[in-house]
Structures are given as C-alpha cells and as structure tokens.
Amino acid sequence: MKSLTLSLIFLGALPSFAQQMKLQAESRLVLVGGGLGARMMHYGHFETALHERFPTHQLFIRNMCDEGGTPGFRPHSARNSPWAYPGADQFRVLGTARDRWGSGHTGKGFYKSPDKWLKTLKPDLIIGFFGYSESFAGPQGLVAFKAELAGWIRHTQATVYNGKEPPQLALVSPTAFQDLSQLYDTPDGVQENVNLALYTSAMKEVAGAHRVSFVDVFSSTQQWFEASPEPMTRDGALLTDAGYAKLVPLLLDEIFGPSKRTVAPNPQALRSAVAEKNWLWQNFYKIPNGVHVFGRRHRPHGPKNYPAELKKLAQMLHVRDQAIWAALSGKSLDLLAGDARTETLPDMGKPRARYQLAQDATKTIAVPEGYRIELYTSNEQFPNLANPVQLSFDNKGRLWIATMPSYPHYKPGDTKPNDKLLILEDTDHDGKADKQTVFADGLHLPMGFEFGPHGVYLSQGYSLVHLRDTDGDDRADEKEIVLSGFDDHDTHHAISAFCADPSGAIYLGEGTFLHSNVETAYGTIRSSNGGFFRYNPARRHLERSVRLSIPNPWGIAFDEWGQNFFADTSDPNMRWMLPGSVRVGYG
C-alpha cells in the first residue's frame, strides 16, 4: 500500500492537461506504440466499444501498435532503418555487430516506415501507447525517454497525414504491475511500479508541455490491483481479456469524454465483425512470410505474386469496415459476396510436384544396417495429415502431430487457414495408427508445440499460445495467448520445433532474418536472427538463451546429463548448445 500512496502523490503533484479528442463522422483513428495497444487486437473490446459510442460515424480504425514499440524505435525485419522519425537514433545506442548474412539490428527490404504507413492510412487522430518497455531502463533512462517522446510529438504535430491538417494526439500511460507472485512466482511489482510511476509522470509532463491529451491508466489500474486480488493480468504485466474489458471504458471516457454507454443491436455480432477485420489487418500490416513480399527474399517470385495480393487485401479490409458499420444497425454483410468484387489474383498455375504413395516412399529411405523403417500412418488414411511439421509422443503413447496445409501463409480470398493439432493412436496394437482425434483446428502455421502440466504450448506465428482441454474429451476448449511479438516475417523461421528441458522449461527455435520484440513481466526481450528462446511456464519467464550465426535451428535433444544439442536445416552438423548460451547484446 505504501508504494501505491507514494505513486499517487507523485503523479498528483503534476499539472494535468486533458483536452478530449473530437470525433467527427468518418474520422480515421490510428493506434501506435507498444504492447498495451497491440494486445487490444486479441480481444476487440476497444474498437467494439468505440464503435458503439459513435454508431453512425462509420469510423475507420487501424492498429499499428507492436510489442516493444517506443516513440522512436520500431524495428522491422524488412525496414532498413528501425527509427520512427528523423533524429530518433540519438536516443538509443545500438551495436554494430553482424552475423554472416550481414544481419544485425536493422532489417533489409522496402517495408513502409511508420510515417509512410500513416500517410497511407490518413489519420485524423492518433493515440500513442508508450512507457512500458521504456520503464525497464529505470530512473537513468528518463531523460532520454522524455526527449524521445517529445521528438515524436513535435514530428507528428508538424506532419499532415490526412491531406488537411496535423492529427489530434493523445498519449496513454502504461498500466500498473499486479502482484501475482504468490500464484505464479512472477515479480511482486514493487520496483516495477516505482519505475512505471516515474515514466507515467514523465509522459504527463511531456504531454502538458506540448498540449497533448494524456490518459493516466497507471494510477487507476494500481488502485484496481490493490483493491482486488482477482488476476487481471497473466503475469503481473500483460492484461487478460477481463483486464482489457475493464480498462476500455476508462480509456474511452478519458480520451473522448464521459458518455452514456450505448449497446449495438447484436453486441456479439459487432465484436465478431471487429475481430474479423483485425485478423485480416494483421495479415496485411504484419503479413506472415513478408520476407517474400517486401524483404530480402522478394525476388524472384515476389514481384509476380504479391502486388495483386496486397491490393486485394486492402479492398477486403474495406469490405470488413462496411461489415462493422452494418452490424451497428443490426444488419449483416455478406463477406463472400463483397470479397468476390475485389481484385482478381493472377493465375500462377498449379504445383508440378508428384508424390509417391506412402508405401512406395518407405522403400526409398536409406537406413543404417540393422534398422528398418515401417509405415505408421499417412494422409492416404487420414487426409488431415497434410504438411506435418512436428510430432511428439505423450505419456499415453499417443502420437501428436502438428499439420500446416496453409504453409507458407494465408492467401487472400481463400477460406481461413484450418491447420490442426492431431492425436493418432494405435488402438489394436498392430503397429499402425487406426484412430484420429483433432485436438485443435482453425490454426495457422503451428510450427512447434510441446506438452505442459495443464495443456499444450503452441506456436501461432506472432504469438505463443496455450491450449487446454478442460473437460477431458481430447479437444482443446480454452486458448490463452501467453506472449506475443515473435516475428513470423519468414514463416518457416518462426518459433518452432519446441522441446522441453529436464526442468520443464521449453526451448523455441527461431531462424535468421527475424526481429522479435516480446514484452514480458521481466522486460522486453529483443533479439534478431538465429537462435533459441527458453520459456519457463512456472515463472512465466522468457529469455533469449542462444543467439548464433545460424540459419534455421530445428531439432533439440538432451543427453543423460541434461546437456542440449541441436541441428539446423541448412547443414548436417549437430551442435552443442552450451557454448552458444552466452549473453549477446541486442544488435
């Protein structure tokens, strides 16, 4: 309670500047910044409630937030510069080390800069979510943070994106840290809240100096956390669905003024329409496998395939905006009919590959003397077994297989991806699978999975998720987003080939060309290029345990001493992991 009182006194001593933003009909609103804003897309409460407040305005809302984003530093795998505005490089020192592909902290390609994206989206209003990642620099980072934030505000206030005038601006502070240490062995939040209070007050000071609206959600959430032991975060830092549901009304009242809540004719239909739009937006703004779209692997196929696909995606997004507006008046829009009127993609022909029958394929596989290979199952028997990417046996002897027929990524206009996590069993003990159970479907590129005490941890591109079967029917009925910010710029390099160590922590392989920025209760984990993450479920702790000049690590094994060895997909070498488990500075 002492830390709460000190924080509130400190924040309350500062003058406040609260100029509420004005929303006109057909206003265009863009969110920028870090994970607090980025994770809003997982749940949809913010956009749903904002549309309900202005049901006839036909609002255009896009979320450019990304984990680890700061006012001036927003790296991307296909940006040649990580800086969000001119001069931002003076506030952060980055290393100059490169791996053997010439990769470091900067990307390579022609992905739009933040400013170019804003000029494309033409916002009338911008809301910035900053301060969480930055707070881990402690008191010594305050001067640079205030200068970086002030520089971004001045740049934004001097720039016309919508063709008429600079955008209205609002800043949102980080939330407080919730003490869940008795539940999850996570930090107790005492020091974290001291720093978060400092950075919140710094944001308030800078906002006041530049006459920008400011919303202090730190003080409010700290009061909530002190008043109730009910978890509103996963780990002390990352808000849950329920946490966002409580935060959103506060945000909207502070930014746009108190308002009597209006409810859409069918709230669930509206929220579903928002989720559909956000899913497609993620596949446009953060397009999986973007390395071929605007990155270092753009040629030879990128110039042929992707211009039309990007145009189609933009048009499909407009269809989904219309679906949201229709839902506000109790109507529904036929998405298939709307999509049929969008860009027609060029015909690239059909794959020319020819596949052997499963039984014939076994005859072509060479094995050492004394070994033999037998067919256990195939997609001839179980058609769901398409593009298997990882397998593992559970403690009942059942074979679990992740499949990804949607590889390398979703194609605009197709039905949504339906990759699966399967369970195959040999019930009659004849050495062949005869029973299939679909544990989870509707997935997109599950490049890795591993069992945990209460469910399965699974890769889903940008996110690490936890799937849980709560009723014992071997079907996942709960999905929790554990962490986000993992890069899927090159989808077959995304976090993959999961493997638990003897302690129960899970290693996640990640390939080169990628730039992951993952906000956690322990700070933001930034890394680039090949290596391994290690996630400890007991502490909800992520670390970058290995960073090496390797292309695409795939496969880990532990010896009797618990030492780990790994392979990669680009050469036949098996490597000892320990010598590479050294702390390498970001960049």
Beta strands, then each sheet from edge to edge (+ up, - down):
strand 1: 28-33
strand 2: 60-63
strand 3: 125-129
strand 4: 168-172
strand 5: 213-215
strand 6: 388-393
strand 7: 399-403
strand 8: 419-425
strand 9: 435-443
strand 10: 449-451
strand 11: 456-460
strand 12: 463-468
strand 13: 478-484
strand 14: 496-500
strand 15: 506-510
strand 16: 515-520
strand 17: 523-528
strand 18: 531-536
strand 19: 541-547
strand 20: 553-558
strand 21: 564-568
strand 22: 571-576
sheet 1: 2+ 1+ 3+ 4+ 5+
sheet 2: 6+ 7- 8+ 9-
sheet 3: 10+ 11- 12+ 13-
sheet 4: 14+ 15- 18+ 19-
sheet 5: 16+ 17-
sheet 6: 20+ 21- 22+
end
